[in-house]
Amino acid sequence: MATTKEQSIADKLRGLYALQQTDSKLDEIAVLKGELPMEVSDLEDEISGLHTRLKKLEGSIAEIDLEIARHNNNIKEAEALIARYEKQLDNVKNNREFDALTKEIELQKLEIQLSQKKIREATANKEVKVESQNQIASKLEQRMKDVESKKVELQKIIEKTEKEETKLAKDSEKARKGIEDRLLVSYDKIRKTYRNGLAVVTVQRGACGGCFNRIPPQMQIEIGVMKKIIACEHCGRVLVDEQILHPVEA
């Protein structure tokens, strides 16, 4: 690109610094928005899991209710048999018939006792599951409120930053067109290296604005005159003078 070949080192540095300023603002918006979508996604996953747990509990409770109903039916059948056998006792003709009927009555009474025990166990199990169900339902209700609140918050941020983000993206693209490819490749590589995305930083109080390591006085002078592109020997970021966008006239 002819225009970039004619650029002075100072102009190149100003272009890189201006691009960094724009991209940093875009990064701030991305961070602001980036946390909320993750929180919303995590909450939605948790809500889905809670729904699954509730469904399983509902199925378990329904099975317990069927089990209790079966045992209640067993008790009714046993009671009916006992009543019939006791009526037959009035008409027994010998001891063998009496003993046989008495044995059947005792067996049915044992059946009733066993069913009653099973009902108590099933009822206790149901109470535990119902308590768990209530806790999960309460937690689910709270999580649904939380996710709706986060979604509203996210939507407000999107509405608030959408215009600014669009403008900054256009500014970034425009700034990139004025920078030679070789510098852009290095710039993007450095940005990806650091979480804060800083590839071009100013010298602040004699130190690198990225890693805060001291910069030798002679190097500070060279950075100030902007005759060549200088990278921090510790972190590799491009170093520029604090007055880069407002150079002091000699």
Legacy VTK file of the C-alpha trace (Angstrom):
# vtk DataFile Version 3.0
C-alpha trace
ASCII
DATASET POLYDATA
POINTS 250 float
0.000 0.000 0.000
1.696 3.214 -1.182
0.402 5.430 1.629
1.707 3.132 4.399
5.172 2.987 2.721
5.349 6.787 2.861
4.419 6.901 6.545
7.014 8.000 9.029
7.767 5.820 12.058
5.985 8.410 14.195
2.850 8.125 12.055
3.004 4.331 12.254
3.263 4.472 16.029
0.385 6.944 16.246
-1.691 4.645 14.034
-0.908 1.620 16.191
-1.631 3.514 19.399
-4.928 4.862 18.047
-5.916 1.325 16.994
-5.028 0.046 20.469
-7.167 2.725 22.095
-10.151 1.762 19.953
-9.665 -1.981 20.434
-9.305 -1.528 24.209
-12.699 0.180 24.310
-14.146 -2.717 22.320
-12.512 -5.110 24.798
-14.160 -3.300 27.705
-17.584 -3.727 26.083
-16.853 -7.381 25.321
-15.860 -8.009 28.938
-18.961 -6.234 30.197
-21.196 -8.276 27.918
-19.097 -11.427 28.045
-19.619 -12.108 31.748
-23.395 -11.826 31.630
-24.038 -14.255 28.740
-21.889 -16.825 30.563
-23.844 -16.257 33.760
-27.133 -16.570 31.853
-25.911 -19.763 30.177
-24.788 -21.249 33.510
-28.132 -20.393 35.111
-30.046 -21.907 32.192
-27.986 -25.113 32.500
-28.707 -25.220 36.236
-32.424 -24.629 35.620
-32.474 -27.472 33.094
-30.800 -29.743 35.644
-33.291 -28.749 38.344
-36.201 -29.482 35.994
-34.727 -32.933 35.323
-34.326 -33.621 39.039
-37.888 -32.494 39.720
-39.227 -34.742 36.981
-37.376 -37.740 38.429
-38.653 -36.963 41.920
-42.214 -36.643 40.639
-41.841 -40.064 39.026
-40.446 -41.562 42.244
-43.242 -40.070 44.349
-45.851 -41.381 41.901
-44.328 -44.868 42.203
-44.411 -44.633 45.999
-48.090 -43.611 45.877
-48.821 -46.675 43.735
-46.899 -48.866 46.174
-48.884 -47.462 49.139
-52.129 -47.999 47.223
-51.169 -51.628 46.530
-50.443 -52.264 50.203
-53.738 -50.636 51.223
-55.542 -52.932 48.793
-53.678 -55.908 50.286
-54.858 -54.871 53.745
-58.473 -54.601 52.561
-58.293 -58.019 50.900
-56.706 -59.550 54.004
-59.368 -57.985 56.243
-62.085 -59.354 53.971
-60.552 -62.835 54.138
-60.252 -62.642 57.934
-63.924 -61.679 58.185
-64.876 -64.615 55.940
-62.694 -67.109 57.842
-64.002 -65.892 61.201
-67.563 -66.411 59.930
-66.632 -69.917 58.802
-65.339 -70.693 62.299
-68.925 -70.697 63.511
-69.649 -73.695 61.259
-66.538 -75.855 61.725
-67.181 -79.561 62.180
-63.855 -80.681 63.610
-60.553 -79.504 65.030
-58.724 -79.899 61.754
-61.007 -77.359 60.044
-60.722 -75.053 63.066
-56.930 -75.202 63.027
-56.820 -74.638 59.283
-59.056 -71.569 59.476
-57.213 -70.213 62.481
-53.916 -70.589 60.606
-55.342 -68.722 57.599
-56.531 -65.921 59.866
-53.073 -65.623 61.423
-51.455 -65.566 57.976
-53.762 -62.764 56.844
-53.001 -60.802 60.026
-49.282 -61.171 59.260
-49.992 -59.959 55.720
-51.700 -56.882 57.188
-48.778 -56.220 59.532
-46.295 -56.574 56.678
-48.299 -54.234 54.435
-48.622 -51.692 57.262
-44.848 -51.807 57.767
-44.289 -51.323 54.038
-46.716 -48.382 54.068
-44.832 -46.729 56.946
-41.506 -47.177 55.147
-42.911 -45.916 51.855
-44.551 -42.935 53.588
-41.271 -41.993 55.298
-39.461 -42.303 51.967
-42.103 -40.145 50.307
-41.759 -37.452 52.970
-38.013 -37.252 52.300
-38.587 -36.991 48.552
-41.357 -34.400 48.967
-39.059 -32.299 51.156
-36.340 -32.562 48.522
-38.904 -31.714 45.853
-39.955 -28.576 47.757
-36.349 -27.462 48.179
-35.566 -27.981 44.503
-38.791 -26.214 43.467
-37.864 -23.258 45.681
-34.343 -23.167 44.251
-35.717 -23.439 40.717
-38.060 -20.505 41.319
-35.139 -18.389 42.558
-32.894 -19.392 39.653
-35.618 -18.512 37.161
-35.896 -15.071 38.757
-32.099 -14.744 38.627
-31.867 -15.665 34.945
-34.657 -13.258 33.999
-32.900 -10.491 35.923
-29.600 -11.266 34.156
-31.318 -11.313 30.765
-32.884 -7.909 31.423
-29.490 -6.574 32.549
-27.795 -8.009 29.466
-30.423 -6.543 27.146
-29.950 -3.110 28.716
-26.182 -3.346 28.200
-26.655 -4.454 24.588
-29.050 -1.576 23.919
-26.707 0.878 25.646
-23.491 -0.260 23.940
-24.778 -1.359 20.531
-24.271 2.003 18.817
-20.918 2.594 20.482
-19.735 -0.920 19.656
-20.750 -0.563 16.002
-18.948 2.790 15.743
-15.823 1.451 17.462
-15.760 -1.607 15.203
-15.882 0.652 12.142
-13.164 2.894 13.625
-10.992 -0.160 14.314
-11.439 -1.458 10.763
-10.637 1.984 9.348
-7.530 2.293 11.533
-6.300 -1.148 10.467
-6.432 -0.129 6.806
-3.839 2.559 7.527
-1.335 0.147 9.078
0.989 -2.110 7.098
0.333 -5.852 7.258
3.607 -6.710 8.979
2.802 -4.452 11.942
-0.796 -5.686 12.113
0.344 -9.308 12.342
2.671 -8.451 15.242
0.012 -6.291 16.885
-2.634 -9.048 16.737
-0.162 -11.672 17.969
0.780 -9.584 21.014
-2.863 -8.784 21.769
-3.706 -12.489 21.860
-0.778 -13.145 24.198
-2.178 -11.021 27.028
-5.600 -11.231 28.638
-5.976 -7.460 28.740
-5.308 -7.272 24.983
-2.650 -4.572 25.319
-0.126 -4.650 22.496
0.810 -0.925 22.451
1.440 0.842 25.758
2.814 4.151 26.927
5.859 4.678 29.096
4.568 5.636 32.540
6.951 7.042 35.149
9.882 5.406 33.452
8.241 1.985 33.251
6.408 -0.127 30.679
2.670 0.499 30.869
2.040 -3.184 30.272
4.391 -5.155 32.547
5.594 -2.191 34.693
9.254 -3.101 34.379
11.707 -0.186 34.387
12.896 1.137 31.037
16.502 2.378 30.707
16.780 6.200 30.354
18.468 5.981 26.928
15.630 3.783 25.639
13.095 6.280 27.004
14.743 9.010 24.940
14.649 6.823 21.802
10.951 6.092 22.422
10.272 9.812 22.788
11.857 10.798 19.469
9.888 8.061 17.629
12.584 7.283 15.062
12.075 3.524 15.353
9.581 1.044 16.730
10.732 -0.192 20.144
9.338 -3.148 22.033
9.597 -3.759 25.778
12.468 -6.175 26.382
10.425 -7.877 29.118
6.924 -8.334 27.657
7.344 -7.561 23.939
4.705 -4.814 23.837
5.280 -1.824 21.569
6.310 1.176 23.646
5.215 4.744 22.888
5.664 8.098 24.609
2.780 9.406 26.742
2.620 12.496 24.504
2.304 10.431 21.304
-1.045 11.909 20.290
-0.100 15.379 21.524
3.549 15.861 20.589
5.302 18.834 22.087
6.667 21.210 19.461
10.406 21.779 19.674
LINES 1 251
250 0 1 2 3 4 5 6 7 8 9 10 11 12 13 14 15 16 17 18 19 20 21 22 23 24 25 26 27 28 29 30 31 32 33 34 35 36 37 38 39 40 41 42 43 44 45 46 47 48 49 50 51 52 53 54 55 56 57 58 59 60 61 62 63 64 65 66 67 68 69 70 71 72 73 74 75 76 77 78 79 80 81 82 83 84 85 86 87 88 89 90 91 92 93 94 95 96 97 98 99 100 101 102 103 104 105 106 107 108 109 110 111 112 113 114 115 116 117 118 119 120 121 122 123 124 125 126 127 128 129 130 131 132 133 134 135 136 137 138 139 140 141 142 143 144 145 146 147 148 149 150 151 152 153 154 155 156 157 158 159 160 161 162 163 164 165 166 167 168 169 170 171 172 173 174 175 176 177 178 179 180 181 182 183 184 185 186 187 188 189 190 191 192 193 194 195 196 197 198 199 200 201 202 203 204 205 206 207 208 209 210 211 212 213 214 215 216 217 218 219 220 221 222 223 224 225 226 227 228 229 230 231 232 233 234 235 236 237 238 239 240 241 242 243 244 245 246 247 248 249
